[in-house]
């Protein structure tokens, strides 16, 4: 009997060690500042009686988050099975954690914004909260990130009620970069709201904080404008089933707001606008063949026509009323000059203005006017694609954010952009439509390793999901968990990151996404996830 008791205590100690190690290696993204575990202690989270308790301030965002994360916590009871544990017979058992106090130290802010405070401190059975738990932050956005960490720390037990354990710990955490985004293209394939919401759920789990919505392109114009309703009637794939109404857009913005995620719209111009021409053919430039005869095709927006500016400014003014973020993406990529070069009216305009033969300058003529309107009249800070900076035609304001997309020499490009005083976003190595790129490749991309970076001028990065061959049937698995690799790179201190160390955490995080209904593809070889559900 004594031998049985000794073996039991050894087994208990080994299991507790596994629990502690499992909890420590589970947080994604890896905390940026401090994680300390003490007493080798564990606390039981009783499934039936645990609750969050607001200690100071509250608001709708916080109350909704507490309900959501209570549900997420209960989902973790079906996670990886570690065996039965008579935890009360161990010296490491520190009691029940029935309440996690939530202390928001300042009133809630209405909406997430660039540079928002996402710092939090999570204390479980620490010196100042013995045998208790407390989450503290100065902003509701920090509370959201801390709730995610708390749920990820929960380790399941096995029993009739399938309780959870959590290690005694102190986590002090905040992101390395302020802008951590995912760009979604809804022009080449329409994505229903359910799919967008699922993507946003995965972003929340990954602690991403920007949804860059590439709304329109050559293929389709799915935004149902109140000012120009025929844009979507004529330019979308289907005028009723494949459009985003005003209420749809508001619901996406609200869904993101509750999760601390900004929404930045992009209506790409002056190129990628063929869908606009379904309503206004004369908005676009007529192309001519080598004989000077109109060949029936249309090119970029005509930058010499006042009508073009009236339409674009009118649409962007409407867009700014729905998307209220401080930033707006103006596009500016892949501008083909051949159509402008072939057009007699364009050439006459250049000649009359002493610019004969300088067709590239038309990019600047167009973008300078639109950018001035957006920054001055709409009071928005603008983001543009790298092409516009490379071509050098536009007079970009120093506060313009340049999004770097070309993989070759991206470090030198970041250096060049920041040395000239602009802000920069990196996307070059996080292009999710490139299927040959595995999550490890995206994990190893480092935005800070280049000479001459101006302090704070690289504000973060975005993964881009162009939907040429992606729609609602496969986009979630194409995005996750690869975008989560970028999320950790942008959240965590670079010198602490190693893809080999991250492999087990990534696999467990992928299982967490599955339990939340985010159908992330496998991150490693053969295996399975407890708690995943199958739909017949």
N, C-alpha and C positions, 0 to 999 in steps of 0.2 A: 504493500500500500504506500509505503514511504517512497519507494522507487518510482511508482506511478505519479506521486505528487511532485517529485523532483523533475521528472520528465515533462510533466504538464507545465511547470513554471518555466522550464527552458523553452518549451514550445511557445508559451505566451510571450516570453521576451523576444524570441526570434520574430514572431508575428508582429509585435509592436514595432520592432526595428524596421520590418518591411513596410509597415503602415507609414512610419515617419519618413522613410526614404521615398516611398511612393508619393506622399503628399508634397515633399520638397521638390520633386522632379516633375510636378504636374502643371505648374503655372505657365500659361501662354498668354501673351508674350512674357518672357522672363523679366522679373522686376528689375528696374533700372538702378535702384539706389541701395536698399538695404533689406535683407531677409535674414532674420535670426531666429533660431529655434532653441528653446531652453527647457530644462528639466527632463528632456526626453518625454515630455508629458503629452497625453492625449485626452481629449474631452469628447464625451458622447453627445451627439445631436439627436435627441429623441424625435422621431419622424412625426409623431402625433401632436407634440406640444410645442415644438420650436416656433418662434416668431421673431420678427424684427420689431424693434421699439424705437420710435423717433424720440430723440432726447431734446432737440432744440427747435430748429426751424423745419417747416415742411411746405410742400406745394404739390400740384398735380403731377409734375414730372417725377418727384420723389415717391409719391404714393403709388403711382403706376409701376415704378421700378421695383418697389418692395414686393408687390403682388407678383410681378413677373419673375423675380429672382427666387421667391419662395417656391414657385412652380419648378423652376430650373433646379433648385436644390433637391426637391423630391425626386426629380428624374435621375439624379446621381445615385439613388439607391440601387438602380439596376446596372450600375457600371461594373468594372472589373472585380471579380470575386477573389477575395484574399483568404477565405477560410473562416471558420467559426472562431470566436475569441471570447473567452471568459475574462473580459477586460477588468471587471471589478476585483479580481484576485491579483491584480498586478499593482506594484508600487507606482507605476507610471500613470495609472488612471487618476485623473484630476477632477472627476465629477461630470455632471451634466451641463451642457451649454443649451439652455432653453430659450435664452434671449440674446440677440446681438443688438446692442445699443447703437443707434445711428445718430451721430452728432454732426449736423450741417451747421457750420459756425457762422454762416452769413445767409441772408435771405436768398431765395432761389433767383436765378437769372432766367429771363424769358426764353432765350434761344441760344444755341451754341454759336460760337464765333471763333475767328482765328486768334490764336494766342490764349484761349480760355485756360483757366487753371484746372488741371486734371490730377493734381497731387492728392494723395490720400495716405492715411495710416490705418492699418488693420492690426488690432491688438487682441490676441487670443491668449488668455491666462498669462498675461505679462505682469511685470512687477506692479504697475499702477492699476491693473484690473485683474487681480488674482481670481482664478476660477470663474472668469467671466469673459465676455467678448465685447469689443467696441470698435466701431468704424468711424473715423474722424476725417473731415475734409472741409476746406474753406468754400468749396463750390459744389453744387449738385452734380457737376460733371465729374468731379473727383469721387463723389459717392458712387456714381454709376460704375466707374472703373474698379473701385474697391469691392463692390458687390460681386463683380465678375470674378475677382481674385478669390473672394471668400468661397464662392460656390465651387471653383476649381480646386480649392484645397480640401474639400470634403471627400472623405474616403469611405466607401460603403462597407457595412458589415453584412453578415448573413444571419437571418433569423426570421421569426414570424412577422416582425414589423420592419425588417431591413433598415435598421438605424444607420447613422453615419458617424464617422469620427473626424476630428480635426486636430491638428497638431498645435501644441502651445507655441506661439510664434509672435513675432513683430515684423510686419511688412510695411516699409515706408517706400513709396513708389511714385514716379511721375515719368512722363514720356521724354525721350531725347529730342524728338522733332514735333513741332506743333501741327504740321499738315501731313496726315496719313490717310491716303485716299484710294478709292476704287472708281475708275471711269467705266461707265456702262453705255454702250451704243444701242439705242433703241430705234435706229433708222433702218439698218440693213435687215434686221429681224425684229418684229414687234415683241415686246416682253409684257405679258399680262401683270396686273398688280400683284397677284399672288407670288409670282416669281420674283418681282422686285422686293417684296416684303421678306421673302426667304433669304435673298442676298443680303438684305439689311440686317437680318437676324445673325447671319454669319459674321458680318462686319462688327456688330456689337460684341460678339464673343471674342473677336480678334483685337478689340480695342482700337479699331479704325474710326476715324472721325470726320471723313469727307466722302460724300457721294457726288462724283462729277458726272452729271447727266448729259451725255452727248445726245441731244434730242433729235436733231434733224441732220440729213445728209442728202447726197444725190438720190438715194434709193427711195426715201419716203419722208413725208412731213406729218408726223403723227400728233403734233400739238394742235388741239382745237382752239384756235385763237378767237376771242370774242370780237376783236377789231377786224380780223381778216378770216372769217370762218371758212372761206373757200380754199384757203391754203390746205387744210386737212381734207376737205371734201374732194379736192382734185389731186392732191399730192400724197395722200396716205395709201396704204395697200387696200384698205377698206374704210369708208367714211363713218361707219358705225361701230364695227367690232375692233378695229385696229387704230384707235385714237385715244389720246389722253385728254379727258375733259378737265375743266377747271377744278371740279371736285376731286378728280383723280390726282391731279398734281398736288392739291392741298393735302390730300390724305397721305401722299408719300412724304411731303415735307414735315407733316405732323408726326408721322411714324418715326422718321429720322430724329426729329427734335426730342422725342421722348427717350431716345437712346444716345443722345449727345452727339449726333451726326449732322454736320452741315450739308446742305444741298446746293451745289454750284451748277447753274445751267450753262449749256453751250449750244448756241445756234451758229454753226460754223459758216463764215463768209470770208472773202467773196467767192472762193471756190466751193465745191461740194454743194451746189445749190440747184441742181437740176430739178429737184422736186418743187422748188419755189416757182420755177418756170412753168409748171403745169397751170398755175393761176395767172401769172404775169410773164408771158414769154418775152416781152420787151424789157423786163427787168434784167435779163441776161444778155450777154454780148452775142450778136450774130456772127457766125464763123463763115469765112469765104474760102473758096478753093484757089489754086494757083492762077486761075484765069480771072479772078476778081468777081466770081459769081457766088452768091450765097448758097451754101451746100445743104442748108436745112438743119444744121446742128447748132447748138448753143453752148457757149463757154461760161466763164465766170460772170459775176455781176458786172454790169457796165459802170465803171467808176467815173464816167464823164457825164452821167445823167443825174440831174437833181431828183428825178423820180426815184432812182435807186435809193438815195439817202432818205427820202420821205418814207418809203416803205420799211427800210431796215430800222430806222429810228423809231417809227411808230410801233413796230413789233417789239423791239427791245424795251421800249417804255412800258408796254403791257406786261412783258415778261418780268420786269423788275417789280411789278406789283404782286406777283405770285411767288417768285423766288426772292426772298428778302435778304439773302446773305450779302455780306459786304463785297464779295467778289463775283465777277461774271467772266466767263470764258468766251473770247471772241473768235477762237479758231485761228484762221490765217495760214493753213498748211496746204501743200500740194497745189499751188496756184499755177496753172498751165498758161504760158504766155502765147502759145501759137495762135489761139483764137484772137486775142487782142492784136497780135501782129498782123493778122489777115484782114482786120476790119478797117475799111476806109475812113469811117467817122472817127474811130479811135486815133488813127494816124494823123488825121487832120487836126484833132484836138492837141496832140503832142507838138505838131509843127507850129500851130498858132501860139503855143506857150513856150516855144524855144526848147522843146524837149524831144525833137524828132529822133526816132530810133531808140529812145530810152523807155522801153515798155515796162521794165521792172519798176520804174518810178511810180507806175500806176498803183502798185500795191500800197506804197506809202501815201499817195493821194487819197486812196479809199480809206485805209486803216486809220490815218491821222484824223480824218473827219469823224469816223465812227467812235474811235477811242476818246476823242475830246467830248463827244456827246455823252458817252457812258460815264466818264470820270467827272465831268462838270455838271451836266444836267441830271444824271441819275445817281451821282455820288457813289459810284462803284469803283473798286480797284479791279484792274483787268488782268487776265491771264491769256497768254497767246502760245501757240505752238512754236517750237524751235525754228521752223522754216523762216518765220517773219524776222527773227533776230539774225539768222544767217544771211538773208538776202540784203539786209541793211537799208531797205528803202523807207521803212516807217520811222518816225521820230518817237521812239518808245520812251515814255516817261520812266524815270529811275525806279519808281515804285511798281512798274509793270513786272509781273511774274512770268518768266520764260520757262516753259515746260520742255525739258530735254528728252527727246524720244529716240535719237539715233544712237545705236550701241557703239559704233566705232568712234573711239576717241572721246567718249562722254566725259571723262575726267577733265580733259583739256577744255572741253566746251563749258563745263561748270566753272572752271577757273576763269575763262574768258568772260562769261556772263557776269560773274560776281565782281571781277576786277573792274568792269565797266559800271558797277554800281547797281545792277539789277538784282532782283530776287530770282531764285531758281528753284524749280521742282524737278526731281529726277523720275523718269519713267523708262529710260532706255533699256534697262535690264529686267524690267517687270512687265513684259508684254505677254499677256495671258493667252493670246491667240497663237503664240508660237508654241506648239505642242511639244517640240523637242526640248523645251526648257522645263526641267524638273524642279520640284520645290527646293532641292539643295542648291541648284544654280541660282535661284532667286534669293535664297538665304545668304549666299556668299557675296552678293553685290553690295558694296559699301559706298554710300554717297559722300563720305567725308574724307576719302583718301586721295587728295590731290593737292598740289602745291598752290599756295596763294589764295586760299579760300578767305573771303572777307567774313569776319565773324557775324553769324546770324543771317547771312545772305542766302544760304541754302535752307529753305524753310521746311523741307520734307520731300515726300515723293508720292507717286500714284502708280498703281498697277492699271494697265489699260486692257479692256476686254472688247475688242472689235468683233462684231457679230456677222462677218461674212458667211461663216459656216457654223454658226451657233444660234440656237433659239431657245425657247422655254424648255425643250426636252433635255438639253445637255449643258446649259450655261452654268448651273450651280456646281456641277462636278468639275467643270473646266476651271472655275474660279477657285474653288476650295479643294484642298487646303493650301494651294500654292500662294494665294494672296496673303495667307496667314504667315507665311515665311517672310514676306516683305514687312508685314505688320510688326514682327519681332525685331527685324533689323532697324526699323524706324523708331521703335519704342525703347529698345534696350541699349546699354552701353556697348560699343562695338568690340572692345577688347575682351568682353566676357562671352562672346558668341562663338560657337563652334558647331558645325553641322552634325558632327558625329555625336556630340553630347545631346544635341537637340532632337535626334531621331526618335528616341523613345517618347519624349514629351509631345512631339508632333503626332505620333501615332495615337497617343491617348487623347490628344486634343481633337483629332479627327473623329474619334469615337464620341466625344462630347458633342460635336457638331451633329452627328447622326442622331443622337438622342434628342436633339432639339429640332429635328426635322430638316436639317441642312444636309443634303445628300452629297457629302464630300467624297471624292475618289480616294482609294487607298494611297497611303503615303509611303508604305514599304511593301515587301513581298507578301506571301501568303499569311493569312491571319483572319481574325474575326473580332467583332465588338459585341460584348454583352449589352443588352438594352436597346439594340437597334431594332426597328420595326420593319415589317414587310407588308406591302400592300398588294392584295390580290386583284 
